[in-house]
Amino acid sequence: MAANVIKKIMPMLDRILVQRAEPMATTEGGIVVPEDSRTKMMQGTVIAVGPGARSHQSDVHVPPLVKAGDRVLLPEYGGTRVKMEDDKEYILFRESDILAKYE
């Protein structure tokens, strides 16, 4: 069902839909971290990508540099939170807000 919900979303222009990674609930030593003390993860997985922004000089679409499935580094703040039918929270970022792509 989750895949069907995501297929309904097509970000516009240079927007990118990202699912932020979940913070660790326990440390490597087995200590349980309370929910209030968990830090916000600054990484995520790209779920959907728009067609790209328009170039100011030539009025042509510039394709985005990321694609669905890429792992990216995210800013601590920003983006637009979107809650989907599958009760998961996703975030829409502009391509220029994405800090880096990594493997």
Summary of the structure (lengths in Angstrom):
residues: 103
radius of gyration: 15.6
end to end distance: 27.4
largest distance: 55.9
contacts: 248
relative contact order: 0.28
helix: 12%
strand: 34%
